[in-house]
Amino acid sequence: MGMRDGNVLSDEDMMYGWLCCDRCGNVMPPEWMRAVQNKVNQVIQAYYRLPVERRSGIRILELIGRYWRVDAKLFESEYHYHEVLLKTTDHLMQYLLNDHRADPPVFLFEELHAFIKELDLSLQLNLHVVHWTPNSLNIKKYVVSDNPYVLDAFKHIISVFCHRGMLSFPEKIAVINLLNGSQKTVEIEQDLQKSLDYLRLTKTSLQENGFILPG
């Protein structure tokens, strides 16, 4: 994985480009994960752009039929391909229908960028679905990954954005896993230095594994 637009670290690159635990070395997640993520992103965007009265289970199935163009050869087997399709369809139906009367999001698959001087690094935060609440923001992020480190990656990048005033502190951040149907709440890290240290270690790990970070 190269860093997009030069010296940039994205939360989604960390999810699907290189992320692994310290014990297993540089393990690349399978390509089908990023491919499926791209397709479900298209479905979710199209759904939230619909008027409330047109949001339905039938409409979700139509959108999946329209956008699902994933090469079955990326998967372990034909069975695995259909398994992933059925699971993501089921969980998209579940979560999108729960939100069918929601107002249009204030952010819909928006990218925020910031240069962090202490890290000599630009960060990219991908916000999927963001609604206003009476007090702040309600953020939902949909992922196609069962890697436990996904939550850490997102948590520390969004924490830096909030502490630096580039994003209001959200009332709730929900990360929805479209593979297993789970929803987990992410808490903003109160110690900014802890998040900076996590991202500094990430940058060092990338460089030690041969990834070029122009700077």
Disulfide bonds with the S-S distance in Angstrom:
none
